[in-house]
Amino acid sequence: MKTKIMLFFCVFLSIQFAKAGDPFYYELISNSSKTIDYVFGFYSSDYTISRASDDAEYVAYSAAIINNSTSSLKWNDYYMIVKKRSGDLVFSYETAASTGLYACKFDVSGKETHKMKFCFHDIFKTDEIEDVYLFDKSMLKAFHLVYSKN
């Protein structure tokens, strides 16, 4: 029963920050004391291809973190790993931004949602994605995100 309630809760929260009808990848990450308790979502259909100041192209995908805990969540050392249908792995990179959507280090207050962008040097589109992982560099742990068609 508790598992069914938790699954419903996870899906409900994930749908809160997904665009209606757009697919996304998500994972609920928590510990037993719930001091860490958040839902992470990666929007595979919400991306932009741009040029950096060095004239190199990059792709930026949207993501969101819903911090369900009452404690603040310190967000740093997190990267995205995308496995393309070709079998190649693509890793996000740390941007120079210290504020705004492109910042890679920030705090998410308890009961708050934070939107952000993950940038990749390799240009790829939605239909090239096979799997998505959130990688916590400080813990050396990867979380496999679940695909949802919403």
C-alpha positions in Angstrom: 0.0 0.0 0.0 2.8 2.4 0.9 4.5 1.7 -2.4 1.4 2.5 -4.4 0.9 5.7 -2.5 4.6 6.7 -3.0 4.3 5.9 -6.7 1.2 8.0 -7.1 2.8 10.8 -5.2 5.9 10.7 -7.4 3.9 10.7 -10.6 1.6 13.5 -9.4 4.6 15.7 -8.5 6.3 15.0 -11.7 3.3 16.0 -13.7 3.2 19.3 -11.9 6.3 20.6 -13.6 5.9 18.8 -17.0 4.4 20.6 -19.9 1.0 19.2 -20.8 1.4 16.5 -23.3 5.2 16.7 -23.6 7.3 13.7 -22.7 9.9 14.0 -19.9 12.3 12.0 -17.8 12.1 12.1 -14.0 13.2 10.5 -10.7 12.2 10.8 -7.1 15.3 10.9 -4.9 15.0 10.8 -1.1 16.5 9.3 2.1 14.7 7.6 4.9 14.6 10.7 7.1 13.3 12.8 4.2 16.0 15.5 4.8 16.7 14.8 1.1 13.4 14.5 -0.8 13.1 15.9 -4.3 11.8 15.1 -7.7 14.0 15.8 -10.7 12.7 16.3 -14.2 14.5 16.5 -17.5 12.4 17.8 -20.5 13.7 16.1 -23.6 11.5 18.2 -25.9 12.4 21.6 -24.5 15.8 22.5 -25.9 17.6 25.2 -27.7 20.6 25.1 -30.0 22.8 28.2 -29.7 26.3 29.5 -30.3 28.7 30.4 -27.4 31.0 33.3 -27.3 33.8 31.1 -28.9 31.4 30.4 -31.8 30.9 26.8 -30.8 27.4 25.4 -30.9 25.8 23.9 -27.8 22.4 22.5 -26.9 20.6 23.4 -23.7 17.8 21.2 -22.3 15.4 22.3 -19.6 15.1 20.7 -16.2 13.4 21.3 -12.9 13.9 20.3 -9.2 10.9 20.1 -6.8 12.3 20.1 -3.3 9.7 18.3 -1.2 11.8 18.5 2.0 11.5 21.3 4.5 15.3 21.5 4.4 17.2 23.5 1.7 18.8 21.3 -1.0 22.3 22.2 -2.0 22.7 21.6 -5.7 26.3 21.2 -7.0 28.3 18.5 -8.6 25.3 17.2 -10.5 25.6 16.4 -14.2 23.4 14.9 -16.9 24.4 11.9 -18.9 22.4 11.2 -22.0 22.8 7.9 -23.8 22.0 8.4 -27.5 20.4 5.7 -29.6 23.8 5.4 -31.4 25.2 4.2 -28.1 27.3 7.3 -27.4 27.2 8.9 -24.0 27.0 12.7 -23.8 27.8 14.6 -20.6 26.6 18.0 -19.6 29.2 20.6 -18.8 29.5 23.2 -16.0 28.7 26.7 -17.2 30.3 29.9 -16.0 26.9 31.3 -14.9 26.5 31.9 -11.2 22.8 32.9 -11.3 19.8 32.3 -13.6 18.7 29.2 -15.6 22.3 28.3 -16.6 23.8 28.3 -13.1 25.0 24.8 -12.0 25.4 25.5 -8.3 22.6 26.9 -6.2 20.3 26.1 -3.2 16.7 25.1 -3.6 14.7 26.1 -0.5 12.4 23.6 1.1 9.0 23.2 -0.6 10.3 25.2 -3.7 10.7 24.4 -7.4 13.8 25.5 -9.3 14.0 25.5 -13.1 17.4 25.2 -14.9 19.2 24.3 -18.1 21.8 21.6 -18.7 24.2 22.3 -21.6 26.0 19.9 -23.9 28.7 20.5 -26.4 27.4 17.6 -28.6 24.3 18.7 -30.5 21.5 16.1 -30.3 17.7 16.2 -30.6 14.9 14.5 -28.7 14.5 11.5 -31.1 18.2 10.7 -30.6 17.8 10.1 -26.8 17.7 6.5 -25.5 18.3 7.0 -21.8 18.9 9.9 -19.3 20.9 9.8 -16.0 21.4 12.3 -13.3 25.0 11.9 -12.0 26.0 13.1 -8.5 29.7 13.6 -8.8 30.2 14.0 -5.0 28.6 10.6 -4.3 29.7 9.0 -7.5 26.2 7.8 -8.1 24.0 7.9 -11.2 20.2 7.9 -11.1 18.4 6.4 -14.1 15.5 8.7 -15.0 12.2 7.2 -15.9 10.6 8.2 -19.2 7.0 9.5 -19.1 4.8 10.4 -22.1 2.6 12.3 -19.6 
